[in-house]
């Protein structure tokens, strides 16, 4: 079975290399049969990697401890869900998983474009399969998941495996890595289309129209991966935080930032023919940062709870990154005449300028995170001493940038395209600005002395009023014409321009999440040693340890506490934190217990027993407003889905190209309403 798995990966490597060369040479030499064979090779790569992945998952499920990967990342008593998750729980398996996702994306691209974009598709395939060649090279010759255990020349097996890392044995870890990989890998598609359009000097913005949906879906996956990871960290790691500026966390954030900048600036190219070079740089940087993040996780150059063990595989990533960067720079510089801007910015007081400032701030945040992440590595290389950069550095830099980005989120809709008159500016800014200022003054008067927190909540109110006003104005205008009440009119309005109003929903989600982030300024914590029956106090909560128990099951040993929580003398809830020791991996973990509410979370972590074994060590935290982050995350997912729904206006435009004019005119339900605030 292991031989078939290894052969499948080797075959995928050879097919990927062939698809790269056949597609490139076939288009260059005008040999259609080579192009066609390259497309078919993509499907064969997917089939080969699907077979290899199926064999590895089967080995994990059947406890085939002859394979080193199975012995290192699974064990007999591991629950089935986590045996499946072990596919991506280690270095070798995760690289195979990465390759399989890329193969799946590539097969979908070939199928979707079998009758369109024929001029650039061969080069798109060459770019995707070139990346695939690199990853299958790694899984074939450097980090194979099908290596067997042996004594001398004889294959052997161990009685039981080491088990999956205990902190990965959580339902979120069956979701978080796949979503993050779908984001990382997915950005390869718009990058491939962008490079192919440069190679062929494809006129217009065809590559943008083709890949906008790809980019949005990939951005959604990346967002979901980051937010699910934050939720996992909050519930599993026991320190109470959802984001610690860990290097691997930062590596996932970097392509999300540049991808967000691209989704904003690409509108400038679509509407105004501007920022063509900038968009090429952004989509290229996003893909390269995805590869860089994969490199950070696997190279061992940084220390992180999220990273794999140190490995020489990092040198291969450096080589691939250097080659990809060189090719990208060459193509952009060589095609500068093709990327000339068709129009210029007319005024600083315009929506174009707001997009530009938004991009500059996003890139500033990206550089700050990248610099802080790499500084320990750079300092060690230059001085021989590793100087760590911790959360305070990132907070000092990123909080002001984040606040400016939040403000721009609300200011953008208030500007018109090309130029905004001062009269319009005053009218649009008046009430949101007054409300935000009034809230800041009120909070300070009530005793809130944390300046950033007061400003953040004021900006949140400003942006929320602007977004709500956009929906209300548009809905009232539509309701006057159709006779609908405001709520049905709002749904219809959103359906007529899903991209714009879905974007507003995403912006509102960011506002809600910022409210949650702001609450961290008022966190409280205490660490206490409490015997059974003992009490302690934090914030407005009185807590009493009612019961301490311990036990074991085939997978782990456990210590369990039951803590009764009281507010003003009245019982509210019983929290049950737990401490576990996993037999296979010999590691401790914490199962925290949380009382959630809109106002604040009460968070208890059982850190262990005291030295005399008589007292429980309890870490207690109060986290104001943290539930707003998860509520904002759900709204962000919903808003992105709305953006992906084809709007009625788009369908009307498509129908006008396919139907006679008299048939289109007979369908008044597709009539668009006048745009609001210059959009």
C-alpha positions, -999 to +999 in steps of 0.1 A: +000+000+000+028+024+009+044+017-025+013+026-043+010+058-023+046+068-031+042+059-068+010+080-070+029+111-057+058+104-080+034+101-109+018+134-099+052+151-099+060+138-134+026+148-147+028+182-131+062+188-147+048+176-180+017+198-178+040+228-171+062+222-201+035+210-225+012+240-218+041+266-221+057+251-252+024+242-268+012+278-267+046+292-276+050+270-306+013+269-314+009+232-309-027+226-299-022+189-292+004+198-265-019+223-249-047+198-248-025+171-233-013+196-207-050+202-197-056+165-194-025+161-174-040+184-148-069+160-143-044+132-140-024+150-113-056+155-094-065+118-097-030+107-086-029+129-055-065+119-046-053+083-047-023+091-026-044+111-001-069+083+001-042+058+009-027+079+037-062+085+053-069+048+051-036+041+068-044+065+095-079+050+100-066+014+101-037+022+125-010+011+100+020+018+122+044+005+097+043+041+082+064+066+102+038+093+096+010+072+111+032+062+140+042+098+147+007+114+144-019+089+154-026+062+179-051+034+185-073+053+210-074+085+190-110+094+180-119+090+144-123+127+137-088+134+148-074+104+129-087+120+098-074+154+109-039+138+113-038+140+075-027+176+079-015+174+115+022+168+105+048+181+080+045+154+054+008+150+055+001+187+054+023+191+023+003+163+006-029+181+017-016+214+003-008+197-031-042+180-032-060+213-027-039+229-055-047+200-078-084+203-070-083+241-077-064+235-109-088+209-122-117+233-115-099+261-134-093+239-164-129+227-165-144+261-160-123+276-188-125+247-213-143+270-238-131+305-228-099+324-221-081+301-245-053+326-252-041+327-216-052+294-202-021+275-212+001+299-193-024+298-164-019+260-163+019+264-166+019+287-135-003+264-114+014+232-124+048+249-119+038+255-083+025+219-082+058+206-095+076+222-065+052+208-039+051+173-053+089+174-055+089+179-018+065+151-010+082+128-034+119+132-025+122+154+007+092+148+030+073+117+019+043+107+041+048+070+030+082+064+046+081+031+065+097+021+098+124-005+094+149-026+113+178-032+090+162-041+057+130-054+073+098-033+075+085-033+110+057-017+130+054-002+165+026-014+188+010+020+191+017+055+178+026+088+195-008+103+188-019+136+174-006+167+192-031+172+221-037+208+214-049+198+179-075+174+193-103+200+192-132+202+167-119+236+154-087+219+143-107+197+120-118+229+103-092+256+108-063+242+088-084+232+058-100+266+056-066+283+060-051+260+033-080+267+010-071+304+014-033+300+010-036+278-020-065+296-036-045+328-041-024+308-066-053+310-091-057+348-095-018+351-094-016+326-123-042+345-143-024+378-136+010+364-148-006+348-178-022+381-188+012+398-186+029+371-207+002+374-234-003+411-230-040+404-228-060+436-234-085+450-209-092+437-175-103+402-185-081+385-159-097+407-131-132+399-142-124+362-144-106+360-110-126+384-089-149+357-077-119+334-071-102+361-051-133+368-030-139+331-023-102+326-014-103+357+008-134+342+026-116+310+032-085+329+046-108+350+068-126+319+081-093+302+087-079+331+107-111+336+128-116+299+135-079+298+146-085+327+169-115+309+184-094+277+188-066+297+206-092+313+229-107+279+239-077+256+238-044+273+247-057+284+282-042+319+283-074+335+274-064+354+243-075+350+207-045+367+191-010+368+204+010+381+175+026+347+172+049+344+140+026+318+124-005+338+132+012+368+116+021+347+085-016+339+080-025+376+084+000+390+059-017+376+027-051+385+041-040+421+044-026+423+009-056+404-004-079+429+012-060+457-003-063+440-037-101+436-034-104+473-028-079+487-053-091+463-081-124+484-082-102+514-093-090+494-123-124+482-132-141+516-129-113+540-138-085+520-155-062+531-127-037+513-104-029+485-129+007+481-118-003+483-082-029+455-086-003+433-102+020+439-073-007+433-048-019+400-062+017+388-067+026+398-031-005+380-018+005+347-035+042+351-025+032+358+011+012+326+011+043+307+001+063+327+027+038+317+054+040+281+044+078+284+046+077+300+081+055+272+094+079+245+081+114+259+082+119+259+119+135+294+118+108+307+142+094+293+174+057+289+175+030+266+190+016+264+155+048+255+136+061+221+126+095+207+138+127+222+124+134+208+089+159+214+060+128+218+038+131+256+044+160+259+019+138+245-009+111+271-001+137+299-002+148+287-037+112+286-049+104+320-035+135+335-051+126+321-085+089+332-082+099+367-071+124+370-099+099+359-125+072+383-111+095+413-111+108+406-146+073+403-161+060+434-144+090+455-154+090+442-189+053+449-194+052+484-179+039+498-212+010+474-211+002+485-176-001+522-182-028+540-163-057+552-184-068+581-162-056+601-132-070+611-099-090+643-101-092+653-064-080+643-030-116+646-019-128+617-039-136+580-035-105+572-055-083+589-029-100+570-001-092+537-018-056+548-023-052+558+014-069+526+024-043+507+004-014+526+018-025+520+054-031+483+047+004+480+032+019+499+061+002+474+085+016+445+063+051+459+065+049+464+103+037+428+108+063+414+085+091+435+101+081+425+136+079+388+126+113+387+109+132+410+132+143+382+156+157+362+126+174+393+111+189+403+145+203+369+150+218+368+115+234+402+120+244+403+157+243+366+166+217+374+193+180+368+188+160+398+199+124+389+204+095+412+193+065+407+215+028+417+215+035+452+229+054+462+198+026+451+175+000+467+196+018+501+196+021+500+159-011+483+147-037+499+170-033+534+155-032+520+119-063+499+127-081+529+140-073+549+108-085+520+087-117+518+107-123+555+101-117+552+063-142+523+062-168+549+071-154+578+051-153+560+018-190+558+011-193+596+019-170+605-011-182+606-047-161+593-076-138+619-092-146+649-069-166+656-038-179+692-032-173+708+002-211+713+006-217+675+000-188+667+024-202+688+052-237+674+047-225+638+047-201+641+076-223+662+099-244+637+118-221+607+119-192+630+130-213+647+157-226+614+171-190+599+172-176+630+190-205+630+214-199+594+223-162+599+229-168+629+251-195+610+271-172+580+276-144+602+288-168+621+311-180+588+326-144+578+335-130+559+305-094+571+306-082+546+279-079+570+249-076+544+222-107+526+235-128+558+236-117+567+201-123+532+188-159+531+200-165+566+186-152+555+152-173+524+154-204+545+159-194+568+130-190+539+106-221+522+117-242+553+112-227+558+077-235+522+067-270+522+081-277+555+064-266+540+030-290+512+034-319+534+046-314+561+019-313+535-009-342+515+005-364+546+009-356+557-027-365+522-040-396+520-018-410+552-033-407+537-068-419+502-060-443+507-031-424+483-009-419+489+028-384+495+040-373+460+049-384+443+016-370+473-002-337+468+017-335+431+006-344+441-030-318+469-029-291+445-018-301+420-044-298+446-071-262+455-062-249+426-041-213+436-045-218+470-031-242+463-003-226+429+005-194+450+010-213+473+034-223+442+054-187+431+056-177+466+068-204+465+094-190+431+105-156+448+109-172+475+131-187+448+154-154+430+156-136+463+165-161+467+194-149+433+206-112+441+201-118+473+221-130+454+251-095+439+256-085+473+270-105+464+301-095+427+307-091+415+343-074+384+355-063+365+387-044+333+395-054+316+427-048+284+446-081+272+460-090+240+480-123+222+475-149+244+491-127+275+489-138+308+473-123+337+453-135+369+436-128+386+403-147+416+388-183+413+398-181+375+402-178+354+434-167+318+428-166+287+449-149+254+441-176+229+448-158+197+436-124+184+425-122+150+408-097+130+387-098+100+365-086+085+332-097+070+299-077+052+273-065+085+257-057+107+287-057+113+325-078+142+338-083+165+368-117+182+368-131+211+388-167+223+393-168+260+402-201+277+411-204+313+400-224+339+419-233+375+411-247+396+439-251+365+460-272+347+433-260+315+416-255+320+379-238+290+364-214+261+372-182+262+352-162+230+348-125+235+337-104+204+332-067+196+331-056+166+309-025+145+305-023+126+272-007+091+275+007+088+240+023+122+236+031+127+273+017+163+271-006+184+293-035+204+280-063+225+294-101+223+287-113+258+297-148+266+308-164+299+297-196+318+307-204+338+276-225+369+274-229+399+252-214+421+279-184+399+289-170+364+292-160+348+325-131+324+316-117+297+339-086+276+332-076+247+354-038+251+354-031+221+376-028+211+413-006+229+439+026+213+451+009+197+481-018+183+458-046+197+479-055+229+460-065+236+424-046+263+406-073+283+388-066+311+363-096+334+361-102+361+335-130+386+327-130+396+290-154+424+282-172+424+248-152+394+234-184+378+221-188+407+197-158+393+178-175+360+170-208+378+161-188+400+137-172+369+122-205+354+113-217+386+098-185+389+078-191+354+064-227+364+055-217+396+039-191+379+017-216+353+006-239+382-004-211+397-025-208+363-043-245+363-053-249+376-089-268+409-087-299+416-108-281+444-125-253+421-136-279+396-149-297+424-168-264+433-185-258+397-194-293+393-208-290+424-229-261+406-247-281+375-253-318+386-258-335+409-283-340+444-269-378+442-268-376+411-245-352+428-221-374+459-220-404+437-211-388+428-178-390+460-156-379+441-125-343+444-136-344+482-137-317+496-115-322+524-090-301+555-091-267+551-074-263+567-039-234+588-029-216+585-062-212+547-064 
